[in-house]
Every structure is written in C-alpha cells, then in structure tokens.
Amino acid sequence: MAFPPTPPSPRRPPLRIAIVASECAPFAKTGGLADVASALGAALWRRGHDVRVFLPNYRSLGEAGHQGTPGLDTWTMEFPGRSIDVRTLKIALPASENDEGEPLQVELVDAPTLFDRDGFYGEEADEPLRWAAFNRAVLEAFQRTGWSPDVIHANDWHTGLLPLILRAGYKWDQLFADTRTLLSIHNLGYQGAFPASSVEMLGLDRMRDQLHQERLQQGSINFLETGLLHAHWLSTVSKTYAREIQTEDQGFALDGILRQRDDHLVGIVNGVDYADWSPDVDPHIAAPFGPDDLAGKRVCRDALLDEFNLAPDPKGPVYGIVSRMTGQKGFELLPEVLTPLLQQNDVRLCVLGSGEKKLERYFQWLRDTFPDKVGVYFGYKNPLSHRIEAGSDVFLMPSRYEPCGLNQLYSLRYGTLPLVRATGGLADTVERYDPEAGTGTGFVFYEYESSALDGALRHSLDVWRDQDAWAGIQCRGMLVDASWERQVREYEDLYATVMTDVHA
C-alpha cells in the first residue's frame, strides 16, 4: 500500500494574491512562517492563481548565493527626517516535483540601509522603521507595476501595519479599491511592541487616531495589535489555536480584541510539502520506506543511533526531538520524567536544537549522564532533522502552547509516533491512540504537568511491546494527507470569503 495521491479538486477562478512575510524558505528561515510563505505561495501558483510573495532582501541571501535579478528601479520613500532608497529584485523559488511551467517568483524588497545587516531581526532604534518601510514598499511596488491584488495576505507582526497603511494612507488610489487584507497569526507571543515615540518616525502621525489609543497612552505602539484592528479578516494556523488565543491564558493581552473579532477569525492548519518531507523520496535518510514496506525505517533507526554514537539495538523505542529550546516547547516538564525513563528502560533519545542556555545545559547534562543513550546536536542541521524524523520511533512535543507545529506532521508521514500535549495544532492533527477501538495516530496528554507527560511516555512503552499494534498506528499516521495540495483549498475558500464579505 503506497502513499495515496491527493484527490483532484475543482479549480477556482484565478485570484491575484500577494503574500507578504518576513521569512520565506529557503531564502530566509527561523521557523514555520518561512515554510508557509513558500509552500502556500507555490501551491496557489500551481492552481493557477497570480501570486506574488514579498520578502526583504537580507544580507544573508547574497552571502548564501541567492542573487536576484532586476525588478523595479530604485525609488525613494520619505519618512520624517529620513529618505530611504528601495528597489525590487526577483528570485525564483526552487522547483519541486509538483511544479509545471515557470516557477513562482519571490519579490525581494531591496533597501540596503535597512536590511543589509547581520540577521533578520534586530534591536536597533530603527527596528520599527525597517518594518514600516517594508510594508510601504510593498504597496508602492503595486502602484509602480499597476498590479491590483484581490487579497494581500500579511503574516505576523512584521506586516501588522500594512492593513492600516493601506486603509488610511492609500485609500485615495483606485488601484486598491477592491483590495482586501488577511492577517495571519503564526505565534501570538511575538507582537512587535515599540515606544509610542516611534509613531512620528514611522510617518503615522496623521493616522494616530486609528491606532489603539489606550496602548498609546501606556507609551507603546503594538504592530500586531494594529493589524488585528484593521485587517479585513484574521487567520491563524489551527482551529484550536484560534480558540486558545481568545483566552486570558494564551491571549498575551490581545484576547479581548480577538474575542471582538471572533466572527472574522479562522484557523487553518499548515500543510506539508511531501516533495521534501516523505520517506519514499527523502535524499537525506539512509533508506526509503513507506506504509507498505517499513524495512527501510529500521535501517534509518540503526543509522541514526550510529550517527549519534549511541548503543545499538535498544529493546525500547528511540525518542526524537527537533526543536527550539524555549519555555514554549514544554521542556521544563522533562527533568522529572526523562531521568527515571532512561534509568529504568533500554531506550534512546536523539535531540537537535538550540535556544535558552539553561535548557541547553540540561540536555548537555543528560548526554553526559547517559552517554550511551542520549545524543544531542546543538544548532540546526536540516539533513539531520530529516534523519531524526526517519530514525526515531516516537517524536516528543510536550508544548506549553503550539500554534500549529510541523514536526508532528512530518512524524506522521515517517511512521514516527508523535507524543504531544493537546494544544493548538497538535490537538488538531494527532489523534490519541485508543487500543479498544483500534484508532489513533499517536500519544496525547492534556494537563501541562510532568505527571501527565510521564503517563504518555509510559503508555508509549506499553504499546511498544505490541509491535502489531504499533505498526497499525504507524500505517494510519503515514496515510494521513496533510499536504499543501489539500490545505490550499481552505485558503481558497477563505480568500473568497474575504473578498465577498461586505461587513469587513
């Protein structure tokens, strides 16, 4: 039984869609936003839509050999006390096996005084100006080409000013008469809050009355909050997260606004590009495999243990982690449960990631304490992340909160059982294994407590002893279709709603 193809769906009339983001894989990436910008854009492009993706031209693009070709000639944008020269370049997304014809072009906003720097984000005094200028440059690029987008799909706080600037600063231009905005929240914990004194520097003085007045009185301007107030529609990256961010616990002080806009807020789970993440075609792993033949997974497991210099042939599962090491990811729950798990059972743990120093020190201690059982690579190495997905038996994601998550979707495809906390996209994509019903695709716990995580780990050990049941869970997960070819249809439906909603 091979992986089933995504069934065809009716084609919608083509739309003009602009995707505006601070990251886009493979050119600039720190998290899932980069994958969404490129994969969603490419999926829409393949379905016949006129798509343009906008990304800053960071210094690192040139350093990595990503050289764009000329687009728009240089023009000057005026801000109070400062002139900024900007032009655009074009660069094609790498083609995948799903692409036919010309590849999707990414529009690079080239403003060297703002983006020719180390890193993507910074803490300099002009950080808010960088993103205000990026938002304005995108709109002025439309004007200079005469291209009128049906929907501008903005993403996260870096594009939070764009809906306001469009409505208040460019309302006069009939080019945008029918343009609607959608703002996607990928992680509400990052909001782009800056001193209220920035308003003048950003050229927003004449729009001051349309900013959040209480926030200004408190001495700040919040880019994401501004976007939530002025975008025609809002989306986030899972249905459960759309509900969670309307609560005090996970609303990061923006839950009130989100509750007010609940009728214009939807959740759509991210998709996976199976041209990159599928064990039957993955060039980074030791052997291919699929739901009809899992022999290659054992080869990948052995190779992973060898790569980390761990003892071979454990009697129990190999657990994998690929993650930023932050409090959001739930790693504070691990110390109470991993030490006894490793002491009492012949299991292995392979970890890839970096982040908070206290968490790095913990994983370093774990490796030093159990050198034959625990392997850790600090940093990020994309091929290794593929090998951990392919060679692990269980993938750990005990997140405090998780807007969507991608690794659990990769894990399903690779026959690696996700062990997750039921939050955000993890709750929407991993079905708890029920031995009586013979259903489920992974292990799920609910309370954010070490004891609950420990119970899920013990459950995974119990099920491991029944390899027939384990294989059944693997096959169900591997046959889940989380492709962008499927998810893109939900975005098409949303764009149609955004365009026809007269009350937005």
N, C-alpha and C positions, 0 to 999 in steps of 0.2 A: 504494500500500500504506500504509494508515493504521496508527497505533499499535494493536496488538491489545488487546482487553479482557482483564482478568484472569479466568480461568475461575472459575465459581462453585464453592464447596466446601461440604460438609455442615456444618450448624450444630451446634455442640456445646451441651450443656445449659448454661444461663447460670450464670456464676460471680459471686461478689462479690469484686471486685479493688480494692485500694487501691494507687495509685501515689504514692509519697512521694518528693519531689525538691526540690532547692534552686533549680531553674530549670524554667520551663515557658513555651514560646513561645505567644503573642507577648508575654507579660507580663514575663518576666524571662529574659534570654538572654545568655550569654557564649560558649557553644559548643554542640556537638551534643546534650548531655544535654537541653537545653530542647526541641529538636525531637522527641526520642524521647518525652519525657514527654507532650507534647501529641498527637503523631501516633499513638503506640501507644495512648494512652488513647482517642482518638477512634475508632480502628479497632476496638478491643474493644467500645466503646459501640455502634458501628454493627452489630456482630454479636450484639447482644442481651444483653451482659453488664452487670451492675450495677457501674459503675466510678466511683470517686471519686479525684480527683487532689488531692493536698495540696501547698501551696506557701506559703512565708512571705509575709506582706503587707508587702513592702518599700515604703519611702517613694516610690521611683520609680514605682510603679504608680499612685498617686494623681496624681503630677506629670504622668504621661502620659495621664491621663483614664480610667484603668481603675478605676472605682469599683464596689466590690462591694455586694451587698445583704445585709441582716442574716441571719445564720445562728444559731449558738448564742450565748446571752447570756454575758456576762463571768463567768468563774470565776477562782479564784486557785490557782496552783501554788506549793507551798512548797519552797524549796531552803535548805540551810544558810545562815542569815544573810540570806536574801533571799526576798521574796514577789514573784511575777510574775503580773500580771493578763493574761488571754488570753481572746479570743473568736474566733469564726469568721465569715467573710463568704463569700458565694458570688458567683462571676462566671462567665459562660458563655464557653466557647471560641468564637471566631468560626466561623460555619458555613462549610462548604465545599460544593462541588457534590455530594459524596458523602453529605452528611448528609440524613437523613429524620427528621422529627419534631423533638422538643426537642433542643437542643444539649447536649453534655456540660458539666456544671458543675464548675468548679475550686473547691476549698475553700481559702480563704485563712486561714492561722493568723495572727491579728492580735495581736501582742504588742509594743506601741509601744516599751517600754523596751529591747527587743532588736533590733527590725527597722526602726524609724523613724529610719534613718540613711542617709547617702550610701553608695551602692554596695551590693553584695550580700554581700561578704565583707570582713573587716577583720582588723586585727592588735591590737585592744584586748585587755586582760586577760580580758574575759568572752567572748571568741570561742568557747571550748568550751562555755560555758554556753548560748549562743544556740542551738546545735545540739542539745544535750542537752534543752533545754526544748522545742524544736520537735518532737523525737521523742516526748517525753512528751505533749505537747499533742495530737498525732495520736491516740495511744492513748486518751487521756481523751475526745477527741471521739467516738470509737467508743462508749465507755461511756455518754456522755451522750445519744447517739441510739439506743443499743441495737442498733447495726449490727454484725454479726459478719462480718468479712471472711474469705473462704476463703484468700486469699493476700494478704499485704502485700508489695508489690514495692518494695523500698527501692533507692536509687540513690546510689552513690559514698559518700565518707567522711562526708558531712554527715548521712547516715542510718545510719551504721555502728553506733551504739549501740542502735538500735531493736530488733534481734533479742535482744540481751542484756536490755534493759529489759523486753521482753515476757515473756521466759522467766523471769527472776528476780524482776521486780517486779510482774507482773500474772498470774502463774501461778494464783493463787487464784480469778480471775474466770472462771467457766464460759463467759462470752461468748466467750472466746478458746480454748476447749478444743480446737477443731479448726482453729484458725488456723495457717497455715504462713507462713514468711518466705522470700523470694528476694532476694538482694542482687546487684545488677548493678554491675560494674566498668566504668566508661567510660574511665578513664585511671588506671592503677595508680601513675603518678608523683605523684599528689596523694592524700595519705593522712590528713591531719588529725592530726598528732602534736603533743601538748601536754605540759607538765610533769606529772610524776606527782602533784604537789601539787594538780592540778585535780580529782583523784578526789573529795575531800571536798566541794569546791564544787559538783560535779555531782550530789551525793547518791548516789554509787555506793559508799560505804564498805562497806555490807553486801553488795555484790556483788564486793568486791575480790578474793576468792579465785577468781572466774571470769574475771578479766582475765588478760592474758598476764603471768605472773609475772616472767619474765626481763626483759621490757620495763620493768616497774615498777622492778625492781632497777637498771636502767640509767637510771632517772629520767624515764620518759615513759609516756604512755598514747597509743595509736595507735587512732583511731576506726575506720579501715578494717580494720585487723588484727582488732579486736574483732568487727566484723561478719563477717569471714571465718571466725572461730572459732564463731560462734553462729547464723548464718543456716542454715536447713534446707538450702537449695540456693544455689548461686552461678552467676552467668552473666556473660558479657562479650560484647563487641559484634562478634566474629568468631571463627570456628573457629581460624584461625591465631594470633590474639592469645591465645586460651585456651591454646594450646601454648607460645607465646613467654613468657608471664608465669610459666611454671613453670621457666624457666631463670635462671641467675645473671645473665646479661647484661641481661635485661629484667624480672626479678622484683622489683627495687627492695627487696631484702632480705626480701620476703614469699614468695619462690618455694618455700621449704620448706613453709610452711602450704598453699600452693596445690597442691603435689605430694601432700601428705597428703589433700587433699580432691578430688583429680582425678576420683574417681567421682561427685562431686556438683557438677561444674563443666562448663558447656556454653557454646558460643559461637553466637550468633545475630546475623547481620549486620543492621544498621539498614536501614530502608526509606526510601522517598521518598514524599512527598505530591505526586502528579502534578497535583493541583489548583493547586499553587503553582509546581512546577518541571517544566514541559513547554512546549516552544516553540510548540505549536499553540494554547495558551491564555494564554501569559505576557503580561501587560499592560505589562511593563517594557521589552520589547525592540522594536526598530524594525520588525520584520515577522515574521509567524508562518511556521513551516515544519514539515515532518515528513519521514519517511523516503521518502515517495513524491514529494516536491517540495522540493528543497533550495535553491530560488532565494532564499527569504527569508533563508537563512543568509548569503549573500553581502551582502545589504542590511544585515544586522546587523553583519557584519565591517566594511563601509565606515563605518557609523555609529559603531562603537567607535573606529576609528582617528581619526575626526574629533573625537570627544569628548575624546580624549587629545592632540589636536593633533599627530598623527604623520603622516608622509608616507604618501600613499595608494598603493594598488595594489602592494604588495610582491610580488616574484617567489616568495618563500618563505613559510612559514607565519607566522601570528600566534600567539605563545605567550601563555598567560594564567596568572596566579597570583592566587588569593584565599586569604589565609591569615593566621593569627597569625605574626608574625615571631619565632620561637623556635628554639632549637637542635634541638628535637624534629623540626621540619619539614624538616631536611636542607639548610637554606640555606647552611651552611658549605661545601657542595660546589660552590656556584655560581661563586665568583670565578674559579676556574681554567678554567671552561668557557664562561661567558657572554661574556666579553670577546672571545675569538677567534671565537666563534659570531657575534657582532654585527659584528665587524670584517670577517669573510670572507663574510658572507651577507646578502642583502637580506631580512631577517626583521624582525618587530616583537615587542615584549614589553609587555604591559599588566599592571600589578601593583596589587592592592588589599590593604591590610593595615597592621598596626602591631604594635609589640612592642619587642623588645630594641633599644636605641639603636644599638649597633654595626651591627645589620642594617639599621635604618632609614638610617643614614649610608651604608651600602654601596649601597642602592637609590637613594638621593639622588645619590650619585656616578655611578651607572650612568646615571641620567636626564640628569645634567649632561654626561656624556661623550658620550652618544648621543641628543641631544635629538629627532632626527627618528625614532628607532627605539624609544625606551623611554618609556613613560608610567607614572607612579606616583601613586596616591592614598593618602595616609596616613590611616588611620582605617578606619571601616566604613560602607558605604552599601549597604543591601540591594538597591535597584534596580540599582545599578552592578554588584553581584556577578552579577545575572541577565544583564546586558548583556555582561560578560566571558565568561560561560559560552556565551552565544549567538554572540558575535562572534569568539571565538578558534578556531583550528584545532587547537591542542594545549594541554592543560592540564597544568602541571607540579606534581608532588607527589613530590619526591625524599626522602621522610621517613626519618629515622633509625628511628622506630617510629610506627605509626599504628593505634590500637586498631580503628577501623573506617574512618573517613573518610566524608564525604558528597559532597564536591565531585567525586570521581571518578564517583559515581553520577549526579550532575547532568550531568556532562560527557557520559557515555554517551548520555543522553536528548537532549542538544543537538547530537549529531553532532560533538562536540569530543573528539578522541582523547586519552585520559589517558596521560600518560607518568609512570610510577610506579616506586618501588622495591618489590620483592616482600616486603612486611612487613604483618603484621596484616590488616586488612580490604582493603587494596589488593591483596594476594596472592589473596584470596578472590573479588574482584569484577572484576578486569581480567585478561583472557586475552591472553597475549603473541601478537602478530601473527606468523603463520607463512606466508610467501609461497608456499611449496611446497604446503602443504595448503589454503591459502586460508581459514584460520581466524584467529580472534583479534579482539580489540576495542581494543587499544592497544599501547603500547610499555612493556616491562618490563625493568628491570635488577635485579641481585641483590646484588652486593657494595656495601657502603657506602663507595664510593670515587669521587672525581671522574672518574677514567678510565672507570668503568662508566657514570656518568651521561652523560659525553661520547659514549660509544658509542651510547647510546639516542637522544641528540639527533641524532647523525649518521645513525642509522637512519631517524629521522623525516624528515630532509631527503631521503634517498634515496627513500623511499616517496612523498613529496610529488610527486616528478617523474612518478609514475604515477598520474594522477588517477582512473583507473578502479579501481585497487586501493584508493586512498584512499576512494573512495565506497563500496566494498564494506565496508571496515572501519566506516565511519560507520553504514551501514544495520544492520550486525549489532549494533553498540552501541546504536543507537536502539530496537531491538526487544527489548532485554533488559528483563525485567519485574522491577524492584526495588521495587515498590510495597509500601506497608504492608498492602494487602489480601492480598498473598501472604505477607509476613513474619509477619503477625499469627498465622497458623496455627501457626508454630513456637512462638510464645509460648503459644498454647492447649495445645499438646502438652506444653510444659514445665510449665505450671501444673498440668495433670492429673497429671504425674509427681510434682511437689512434694507434691500433696495425698494421693497414694496410697502414697508411699514410707514404709514403717513404720520404716526404718532411719535416717531423717534425724534 
